[in-house]
Amino acid sequence: MNYHQTKAKFVRLHQKKLNWQRKRKETLIRQHPDIKVDKHSALSKYISFGSIPRNVQAVQRLVDLNIKHVISVLLPMEYSGLDEYYDTLRMNELKIFVKDHAEPSVNYLRTAVEYLLRKEILEEKVFVHCKGGRGCNGVSFSQGT
């Protein structure tokens, strides 16, 4: 297989993936019109899940949605300056150290669930994120709730 054939195959596979993602998103919107699937998904009125905010503008969007608390489900090496963004916008952050697609420790899970429950009782919104928005937070909180 030469370079052009390899590139064409890659483009076809990438296009297939994009089509699958588009169809999946459309299906989710049809099945759950109350859930926003673009940047984050709402689990309840006070809890949203998603991927890591990549810059201060993304964190600002959370603030605009009246989200003031964040649970970061990442490894320490994946943080890349998020603390600075959260501090600048006066957001509270709880760090849960979990390897992607792995189960958190019982203590971390208990801490996170208690944090979520306290914020929900106070009617304050919480955004839970991992790096990509698909692995850590889904595994962590599907087992803990």
N, C-alpha and C positions, 0 to 999 in steps of 0.2 A: 504494500500500500504506500503510495507516494504522499508527499506533503498535501497536495490539493485534495486528494481523496480523504485523507485523515481529517483535514479541516472541514470538508463538506459533511463528513460523518459527525463530527463534533457539533457543527451548526444544527444538523437535524436532531441530534439528541437534546441539545439545549432548547430548541424550539418545542420539542415534545414535552420537556419538563415545564416550560412556560405555559403551554396549553393546559397541561394537567393542573398546574397551580391556579390558573384562571378559572378552570371548570370547578375545582375544589372550592375556591372562594365564592363563586356564584352559587354553588350548592349550599354552602354555609349560610349565605345571605338569605336564600330562599327558605331554608329550614329554620333559621333563627334570626328573624328580622330585627330583633331587639339587641343582638350582639354585634358590636363593631369589630370587623376582622382586619381592617387595614393596618393599623399600628399596634393595637393591643386588643385583647378580648376581655370583656367584662364578665366576671364570674357572678358577681352580685352588684348591687347598687354601690357598694363600697370597696370591692376588690376587683382589680384588673390585672391581667397577666400580659406579658409581652417580652420583646427582646431588649437588649441593653440600649439605653439612649446613647447615641453616638456622639452628640455634641451638646453644647449649651442650649441651642434652639430646640432640640428634642426634649430636653429637661424642662424648658420653658413651656412647651406644649402641655406637659403633665401639670405644671402649675396652673396653666390656663384652664385645665379641666378640674381644678380645685383638688388636685392630688398633692398632699403634703408629706406623705410617708412612703418610703420605698424599702422593699426587702430585696437585696441583691443576692442572688444565688449563683455565686461565681467562685473560682479559685483566686487566691490573692494575686497571682500574676496576670489575671484578666481585667483588673480594675482600670488601668489607664486613665487616671485623673478624674474619675467620677466624683470622688469626695469633694473636690474643688467646686464642681458644678452644683452639687447638692447644698454645700455650705453657702455659696453665692446666692442661691434662691431660697435659703432658709427651709430646706427640706430635711426631715429626719430619715436616717438610713439604718437599717438592721442588716448586718452582713452574715450570710450563711455560707460557709465554705463547703462546696460540693463539687465533685468532678462531674462533668457532663454525662448524662444518662446513667448516673449512679444514685444510689439511695443515700440520703443524708443520715447523720447519726441521730439517734433518738433524741438526744438533748437539743440538737439544732432544730429538729422538727418540732419538738415541744415548744421551744422558744418562739419559733415563727408562728405557730398556731395560736399561742397565747397572745402574741403581739397583734395578730389579725383580729382576734376576738375582742381585745381591748379597744382597738381602733373602731371596730364595727359598733360596739356599744356606745362609743363617743360620737358615732356617725361621721367618722373621718375616713376619707378615701385613702387606699393603699395600692401602690403599684408594685407587683412582684415581677422581677425579671431575672433571666439568666442571659447568657451571651447571645443565643440565637432565638430565644422565645419558644423553643420546642422541647428541650430535653430536661434540664434540671428542674425548672419550676413545675413542669407537668408531672414528672416522676415524684418530686418532693411532696406536692400538695394533693395529688390524687391519693397518695397513701396516707396523708395526715388528716384529711378532712372526711 
